[in-house]
Amino acid sequence: MGTTIIIAQQKGGAGKTTLAAHLAVVLARQGKAVAIMDIDPQQSLSAWHAARVRNLGNDGGIALRQVSGWRSGAEVQRLGRDFDIVLIDSPPHGETDSKVAMRAADKVLMPIQPSPMDYWAARQTIDMARRETKDFTLVLNRLPARGRLADQIREMIAADGLTVAQQSLGNRQAFAASLLEGLGVTEAQPRGLAAQEITALAGEMLPG
């Protein structure tokens, strides 16, 4: 069976879809068979994949499944037999759908922006992952180039006994710009800092 990772965060605007798309590209370029599941009614990940297909042809090297949340558990089981990695983009404010998908996942990634309000807002998702007894990691996203705020948020997280990824993602235009073409930043700007960050994060989440 492959490894299933759900990108979950009940607060909107945290960067779930961006994280899912860029991780999928990194892992596919490493030779892994990758599938993405879009259970978010906004279908942003599906729109990115459609642009990818137009640009690259076929399935762009990444399979897409659009699934309603209540059917996601069974679909994860099917995909896990055929793919090395399954990445799930979950909806904000959709606790029931997210819970079903989270139950079927192996790991949970929770992107949060570096502010106390965003961290506090993540508590609902943290509590859900704990209830489902899932291995979860917070990922600091859209970090500003300067300032101590990221360190302060890391200290808050550590004080609560939670796990935060060592690799964070900066507030870089390259992440959004590459998505317009249906690409990952490692394809559009492979030598850039954004590509280095997402590649390092992928290695941290899936070592070896």
VOBA-1610 file (N, C-alpha, C; in pm, whole numbers, padded with zeros to 5 digits, always signed):
BEGIN
Met+00084-00120+00000Met+00000+00000+00000Met+00087+00125+00000Gly+00040+00226-00072Gly+00112+00353-00074Gly+00085+00433+00053Thr+00147+00549+00060Thr+00131+00639+00173Thr+00030+00747+00137Thr-00067+00769+00225Thr-00169+00872+00203Thr-00149+00987+00300Ile-00143+01108+00245Ile-00125+01228+00326Ile-00242+01322+00298Ile-00311+01363+00401Ile-00416+01463+00385Ile-00363+01599+00427Ile-00389+01700+00344Ile-00356+01838+00376Ile-00482+01898+00436Ala-00481+01924+00564Ala-00603+01961+00635Ala-00584+02089+00715Gln-00686+02172+00713Gln-00686+02294+00792Gln-00826+02353+00781Gln-00895+02363+00893Gln-01032+02414+00891Gln-01038+02563+00859Lys-00928+02633+00882Lys-00925+02775+00848Lys-00895+02790+00700Gly-00976+02868+00631Gly-00952+02893+00489Gly-00831+02982+00466Gly-00772+02971+00348Gly-00661+03058+00310Gly-00528+03022+00369Ala-00515+02900+00421Ala-00388+02860+00483Ala-00285+02812+00382Gly-00332+02777+00261Gly-00239+02732+00158Gly-00242+02582+00135Lys-00355+02516+00164Lys-00363+02370+00149Lys-00342+02327+00005Thr-00415+02390-00087Thr-00408+02348-00227Thr-00270+02372-00284Thr-00211+02485-00252Thr-00076+02516-00300Thr+00023+02410-00250Leu+00012+02374-00125Leu+00102+02273-00068Leu+00081+02138-00136Ala-00044+02099-00158Ala-00073+01970-00221Ala-00016+01963-00362Ala-00037+02068-00439Ala+00009+02069-00578Ala+00161+02062-00588His+00230+02144-00511His+00375+02148-00520His+00439+02020-00467Leu+00384+01965-00360Leu+00435+01837-00311Leu+00414+01727-00413Ala+00299+01726-00479Ala+00271+01623-00580Ala+00375+01626-00691Val+00410+01745-00736Val+00507+01758-00844Val+00645+01711-00799Val+00687+01753-00680Val+00818+01710-00629Val+00826+01558-00626Leu+00725+01494-00571Leu+00728+01349-00554Leu+00718+01277-00687Ala+00638+01330-00780Ala+00629+01269-00913Ala+00762+01278-00986Arg+00831+01391-00972Arg+00960+01408-01038Arg+01069+01319-00976Gln+01042+01270-00857Gln+01134+01175-00793Gln+01106+01031-00837Gly+01012+01014-00927Gly+00984+00882-00980Gly+00873+00807-00910Lys+00803+00874-00817Lys+00694+00807-00746Lys+00565+00819-00826Ala+00481+00717-00815Ala+00348+00721-00874Ala+00258+00799-00779Val+00208+00914-00825Val+00138+01008-00737Val-00006+01029-00785Ala-00098+01025-00691Ala-00237+01061-00718Ala-00277+01172-00623Ile-00358+01264-00673Ile-00414+01369-00588Ile-00565+01351-00582Met-00620+01372-00463Met-00764+01364-00443Met-00815+01500-00402Asp-00915+01549-00474Asp-00973+01680-00445Asp-01112+01660-00385Ile-01123+01681-00254Ile-01255+01669-00190Ile-01307+01805-00145Asp-01238+01911-00190Asp-01280+02047-00159Asp-01382+02092-00265Pro-01502+02133-00225Pro-01602+02177-00323Pro-01555+02291-00413Gln-01457+02369-00369Gln-01405+02477-00453Gln-01329+02424-00574Gln-01277+02300-00563Gln-01212+02231-00676Gln-01091+02308-00731Ser-01019+02378-00646Ser-00901+02453-00692Ser-00790+02360-00738Leu-00770+02250-00669Leu-00667+02155-00710Leu-00702+02093-00844Ser-00829+02068-00867Ser-00873+02015-00996Ser-00849+02116-01108Ala-00870+02244-01080Ala-00846+02347-01180Ala-00697+02354-01215Trp-00612+02342-01113Trp-00467+02338-01139Trp-00432+02217-01225His-00489+02103-01194His-00458+01982-01270His-00506+01995-01415Ala-00621+02059-01437Ala-00669+02080-01573Ala-00571+02167-01652Ala-00518+02270-01588Ala-00417+02353-01654Ala-00291+02273-01684Arg-00258+02182-01595Arg-00141+02097-01614Arg-00159+02004-01735Val-00277+01947-01746Val-00306+01858-01858Val-00299+01935-01990Arg-00354+02058-01992Arg-00348+02139-02114Arg-00204+02170-02152Asn-00121+02191-02051Asn+00017+02231-02076Asn+00107+02113-02111Leu+00088+02002-02041Leu+00180+01889-02053Leu+00121+01769-02125Gly-00011+01762-02138Gly-00073+01648-02203Gly-00093+01531-02109Asn-00168+01432-02155Asn-00202+01314-02075Asn-00258+01358-01939Asp-00202+01303-01829Asp-00247+01346-01697Asp-00142+01433-01628Gly-00045+01478-01705Gly+00060+01563-01647Gly+00149+01488-01551Gly+00146+01355-01556Gly+00230+01275-01466Gly+00174+01257-01328Ile+00053+01310-01305Ile-00012+01302-01174Ile-00159+01269-01196Ala-00208+01164-01134Ala-00348+01125-01149Ala-00437+01210-01057Leu-00556+01241-01104Leu-00653+01319-01026Leu-00779+01238-01002Arg-00829+01245-00879Arg-00960+01191-00846Arg-01040+01300-00775Gln-01161+01324-00822Gln-01253+01415-00755Gln-01356+01330-00683Val-01360+01343-00552Val-01441+01253-00471Val-01515+01334-00366Ser-01642+01302-00345Ser-01714+01363-00233Ser-01661+01302-00104Gly-01660+01383+00001Gly-01594+01344+00124Gly-01638+01212+00182Trp-01767+01181+00174Trp-01816+01059+00238Trp-01767+00933+00166Arg-01724+00947+00038Arg-01672+00832-00037Arg-01519+00827-00036Ser-01455+00923+00030Ser-01310+00934+00019Ser-01237+00817+00083Gly-01293+00760+00190Gly-01225+00649+00257Gly-01207+00530+00164Ala-01313+00493+00093Ala-01304+00379+00000Ala-01212+00411-00115Glu-01214+00536-00163Glu-01128+00573-00276Glu-00981+00571-00235Val-00951+00612-00113Val-00813+00605-00064Val-00762+00463-00066Gln-00845+00370-00024Gln-00805+00229-00025Gln-00772+00182-00166Arg-00854+00223-00263Arg-00830+00183-00402Arg-00702+00246-00456Leu-00686+00375-00432Leu-00567+00444-00484Leu-00439+00392-00419Gly-00449+00357-00292Gly-00332+00309-00220Gly-00274+00182-00279Arg-00358+00107-00349Arg-00308-00016-00413Arg-00233+00012-00543Asp-00260+00128-00604Asp-00204+00157-00736Asp-00098+00267-00736Phe-00090+00346-00628Phe+00001+00461-00627Phe+00090+00458-00504Asp+00209+00515-00521Asp+00303+00524-00409Asp+00258+00629-00308Ile+00207+00740-00360Ile+00167+00853-00276Ile+00028+00900-00317Val-00058+00921-00219Val-00189+00982-00241Val-00195+01108-00156Leu-00218+01223-00219Leu-00229+01350-00149Leu-00374+01398-00157Ile-00433+01431-00042Ile-00573+01471-00036Ile-00582+01619+00001Asp-00650+01696-00083Asp-00677+01836-00053Asp-00817+01844+00007Ser-00825+01879+00134Ser-00953+01876+00205Ser-01014+02016+00213Pro-01144+02023+00237Pro-01212+02153+00239Pro-01198+02224+00373Pro-01196+02358+00372Pro-01212+02429+00498Pro-01359+02423+00540His-01383+02431+00667His-01520+02436+00719His-01601+02313+00678Gly-01534+02201+00653Gly-01606+02079+00617Gly-01562+01966+00707Glu-01598+01974+00832Glu-01543+01882+00931Glu-01579+01737+00901Thr-01702+01712+00859Thr-01743+01574+00834Thr-01662+01513+00720Asp-01652+01583+00607Asp-01577+01531+00493Asp-01430+01513+00529Ser-01372+01611+00598Ser-01232+01602+00636Ser-01208+01486+00731Lys-01302+01462+00820Lys-01286+01354+00918Lys-01284+01218+00848Val-01372+01199+00750Val-01376+01072+00678Val-01244+01048+00606Ala-01195+01151+00536Ala-01069+01137+00463Ala-00951+01120+00557Met-00952+01195+00668Met-00843+01185+00764Met-00835+01046+00824Arg-00948+00986+00846Arg-00951+00852+00904Arg-00880+00751+00814Ala-00885+00775+00683Ala-00824+00682+00588Ala-00678+00715+00560Ala-00631+00832+00604Ala-00495+00876+00572Ala-00393+00821+00671Asp-00268+00821+00627Asp-00157+00780+00714Asp-00099+00898+00791Lys-00094+01015+00726Lys-00034+01134+00786Lys-00122+01255+00758Val-00108+01355+00844Val-00180+01481+00828Val-00080+01596+00826Leu-00088+01680+00724Leu-00010+01804+00720Leu-00105+01920+00738Met-00069+02014+00825Met-00153+02130+00852Met-00073+02257+00825Pro-00094+02321+00710Pro-00027+02448+00687Pro-00090+02558+00772Ile-00005+02640+00832Ile-00055+02757+00906Ile+00033+02876+00871Gln-00030+02991+00863Gln+00047+03113+00843Gln+00102+03158+00980Pro+00215+03229+00978Pro+00284+03260+01104Pro+00220+03375+01181Ser+00105+03345+01239Ser+00040+03445+01324Ser-00030+03371+01437Pro-00041+03431+01553Pro-00113+03366+01664Pro-00256+03332+01628Met-00324+03420+01552Met-00463+03394+01517Met-00476+03268+01432Asp-00383+03250+01338Asp-00388+03131+01253Asp-00358+03005+01333Tyr-00264+03016+01425Tyr-00232+02899+01508Tyr-00350+02862+01597Trp-00411+02961+01659Trp-00526+02933+01743Trp-00641+02874+01661Ala-00658+02925+01538Ala-00765+02875+01452Ala-00742+02730+01409Ala-00616+02686+01414Ala-00583+02548+01375Ala-00622+02447+01482Arg-00659+02493+01600Arg-00687+02400+01710Arg-00796+02300+01675Gln-00895+02344+01600Gln-01005+02254+01564Gln-00952+02135+01482Thr-00863+02165+01387Thr-00805+02059+01304Thr-00711+01971+01387Ile-00636+02032+01476Ile-00546+01957+01565Ile-00627+01860+01651Asp-00736+01910+01706Asp-00821+01824+01789Asp-00879+01708+01709Met-00917+01736+01582Met-00970+01630+01497Met-00865+01522+01473Ala-00741+01563+01442Ala-00634+01467+01418Ala-00605+01385+01543Arg-00611+01449+01657Arg-00589+01376+01783Arg-00699+01273+01806Arg-00823+01311+01780Arg-00933+01217+01801Arg-00921+01095+01708Glu-00867+01120+01589Glu-00848+01011+01493Glu-00714+00941+01513Thr-00639+00983+01614Thr-00507+00927+01648Thr-00415+00922+01527Lys-00404+01036+01457Lys-00323+01045+01338Lys-00192+01119+01365Asp-00089+01076+01296Asp+00040+01144+01298Asp+00024+01275+01222Phe+00041+01389+01290Phe+00021+01516+01222Phe+00138+01611+01245Thr+00162+01693+01143Thr+00272+01789+01145Thr+00222+01924+01097Leu+00254+02028+01170Leu+00223+02164+01128Leu+00333+02214+01034Val+00294+02288+00933Val+00389+02345+00837Val+00370+02495+00833Leu+00473+02569+00872Leu+00465+02714+00866Leu+00473+02759+00721Asn+00373+02834+00677Asn+00360+02871+00537Asn+00355+03023+00523Arg+00407+03071+00409Arg+00406+03214+00376Arg+00480+03297+00480Leu+00596+03247+00520Leu+00678+03321+00617Leu+00735+03448+00554Pro+00729+03559+00625Pro+00794+03681+00574Pro+00946+03666+00576Ala+01011+03746+00495Ala+01157+03735+00482Ala+01229+03774+00610Arg+01170+03863+00688Arg+01236+03911+00809Arg+01140+03907+00927Gly+01198+03912+01046Gly+01117+03920+01167Gly+01128+03795+01252Arg+01092+03808+01380Arg+01101+03700+01476Arg+00970+03623+01492Leu+00869+03661+01415Leu+00737+03603+01436Leu+00739+03451+01419Ala+00810+03402+01319Ala+00814+03258+01296Ala+00872+03185+01417Asp+00978+03240+01474Asp+01039+03178+01592Asp+00942+03178+01710Gln+00868+03286+01725Gln+00772+03294+01834Gln+00659+03192+01818Ile+00613+03173+01693Ile+00508+03074+01669Ile+00562+02934+01695Arg+00687+02910+01652Arg+00748+02779+01679Arg+00754+02753+01829Glu+00786+02854+01906Glu+00793+02838+02051Glu+00655+02806+02109Met+00551+02872+02056Met+00414+02842+02101Met+00378+02697+02072Ile+00413+02651+01952Ile+00381+02514+01912Ile+00455+02414+02000Ala+00584+02441+02023Ala+00665+02352+02107Ala+00611+02347+02249Ala+00567+02461+02299Ala+00514+02466+02435Ala+00388+02380+02448Asp+00316+02364+02337Asp+00195+02281+02338Asp+00225+02134+02308Gly+00354+02103+02291Gly+00394+01965+02267Gly+00359+01912+02130Leu+00347+02000+02031Leu+00310+01960+01896Leu+00432+01957+01805Thr+00417+01891+01692Thr+00527+01877+01596Thr+00512+01979+01484Val+00618+02052+01456Val+00620+02146+01344Val+00736+02107+01253Ala+00714+02111+01124Ala+00819+02076+01029Ala+00937+02171+01044Gln+01057+02118+01036Gln+01175+02204+01039Gln+01178+02297+00920Gln+01137+02244+00803Gln+01137+02325+00682Gln+01007+02404+00673Ser+01020+02533+00659Ser+00904+02619+00638Ser+00902+02666+00493Leu+00793+02730+00453Leu+00779+02782+00318Leu+00767+02934+00324Gly+00850+03002+00246Gly+00850+03147+00248Gly+00732+03206+00170Asn+00712+03333+00191Asn+00606+03406+00120Asn+00661+03446-00017Arg+00663+03350-00109Arg+00731+03367-00237Arg+00630+03364-00352Gln+00641+03461-00440Gln+00551+03471-00555Gln+00562+03349-00646Ala+00678+03286-00648Ala+00700+03173-00738Ala+00601+03059-00711Phe+00560+03040-00586Phe+00466+02933-00555Phe+00334+02952-00630Ala+00282+03075-00628Ala+00154+03103-00695Ala+00171+03113-00846Ala+00279+03175-00891Ala+00297+03199-01035Ala+00305+03068-01112Ser+00373+02969-01058Ser+00387+02843-01130Ser+00255+02768-01142Leu+00166+02787-01045Leu+00037+02718-01048Leu-00049+02762-01166Leu-00032+02886-01212Leu-00110+02936-01325Leu-00089+02852-01450Glu+00030+02794-01462Glu+00063+02713-01579Glu+00039+02564-01555Gly-00017+02532-01439Gly-00036+02392-01407Gly+00094+02322-01370Leu+00191+02400-01327Leu+00322+02346-01293Leu+00347+02350-01144Gly+00452+02282-01102Gly+00506+02299-00969Gly+00624+02393-00976Val+00659+02451-00864Val+00770+02547-00864Val+00902+02478-00898Thr+00912+02349-00872Thr+01034+02277-00907Thr+01048+02257-01058Glu+00939+02275-01131Glu+00943+02271-01277Glu+00964+02410-01335Ala+00893+02509-01279Ala+00897+02645-01334Ala+01026+02718-01298Gln+01071+02701-01174Gln+01193+02770-01128Gln+01275+02672-01044Pro+01333+02570-01109Pro+01396+02461-01033Pro+01515+02503-00948Arg+01577+02615-00977Arg+01694+02659-00900Arg+01660+02765-00796Gly+01532+02798-00784Gly+01492+02904-00693Gly+01479+02857-00549Leu+01465+02955-00460Leu+01452+02924-00318Leu+01322+02849-00289Ala+01215+02883-00360Ala+01088+02815-00336Ala+01100+02666-00369Ala+01168+02635-00478Ala+01188+02494-00516Ala+01271+02421-00411Gln+01372+02488-00359Gln+01454+02426-00255Gln+01371+02397-00130Glu+01284+02491-00094Glu+01204+02474+00027Glu+01106+02358+00015Ile+01032+02352-00097Ile+00931+02247-00108Ile+00996+02110-00125Thr+01114+02105-00188Thr+01186+01978-00201Thr+01234+01930-00065Ala+01285+02022+00016Ala+01330+01986+00150Ala+01213+01940+00237Leu+01099+02006+00224Leu+00981+01966+00302Leu+00935+01826+00261Ala+00934+01798+00132Ala+00894+01665+00084Ala+00987+01558+00142Gly+01117+01588+00145Gly+01212+01493+00202Gly+01194+01471+00350Glu+01151+01577+00419Glu+01127+01566+00563Glu+01003+01483+00591Met+00899+01503+00509Met+00774+01432+00531Met+00784+01285+00488Leu+00862+01258+00383Leu+00874+01123+00331Leu+01021+01091+00311Pro+01095+01071+00418Pro+01238+01045+00405Pro+01266+00914+00332Gly+01378+00913+00261Gly+01411+00791+00184Gly+01344+00793+00058
//
